[in-house]
Each structure stands twice: as structure tokens, then as C-alpha cells.
């Protein structure tokens, strides 16, 4: 796995994304599959990031004592709270947009995702429920799945 800092061209939002390899990033970029999770901009490029540089083997490590952790809550300014609320709202809207045209399959998600992946069923956009262990198994098999940031209310449970 490799992590890149990405940036949307329109607003300059910087966000982190994980890929199987640099080639996976290039492939998704070429196919237009990358979008900004904040504003939905489809023009996304790599942002400048600081590389992780390992310490030389013959160097002595310097131990830095962290300040003791405090149980006191850190106050959030009204401006920060408004920004966080706006980011959460943008993320919720991005999920809503991503689910447009997607079919709710409930607990049959894993079975249908595998069937689509192996060509046993026509491909399409689906969403549903799956246990964490089953989601991990799907990812290990190479089935393209991703968790949703917010829970989805099944259609039969909506008022």
C-alpha cells in the first residue's frame, strides 16, 4: 500500500488517499476515478508531501519526552466548529451523490459483490451490509469495495 496527499485543482483541498501501488494511482487518475471528497472536483493531482526518511543505522536515537496527556477537553472555536460542520456536510453530500443510482442489497452485499467481480452477474453499483471480517475477506480477494463514512438506513426502515 502507498499513501499520497492529493489536492483538488478547483479549491485546493488537500486530502490523503491510499493505493495498492503507484501504478494503481496512475490508472485511477487516467480513468477519472479520483474526486475531491470535500467539493467533488474531478481534477485531482498529487500534492507536495514530505517524504518519510529513515534514521541512519549508525546514528544514536534521541528520546524526546512528550508532555503528559491531559484529560481536559481542548476548546474548539466557533470558526473551527463551523468548518468541521461544513466538512461533515460536504462528506455526507458526497456519499449521497455516490449512492445515487446504487441499489440497496442489504445483507446480500458480499455475495453480490463477489458475483459481479467474478463475472457471474452483471456489474452495477450496489451498497448494503457486511460484517467487518467479511469486508476484509472481500478486499483480500481483490473485490473492489469501500466502507461508507456514514451509516445508511435500509429503504424498508425509512418512514
Secondary structure as UniProt FT lines:
FT   STRAND          2..8
FT   TURN            9..11
FT   STRAND          14..19
FT   HELIX           22..30
FT   TURN            31..32
FT   TURN            37..39
FT   STRAND          44..46
FT   TURN            57..58
FT   HELIX           78..99
FT   TURN            100..101
FT   STRAND          103..106
FT   TURN            107..108
FT   HELIX           109..117
FT   TURN            118..119
FT   STRAND          126..128
FT   HELIX           132..141
FT   HELIX           155..157
//
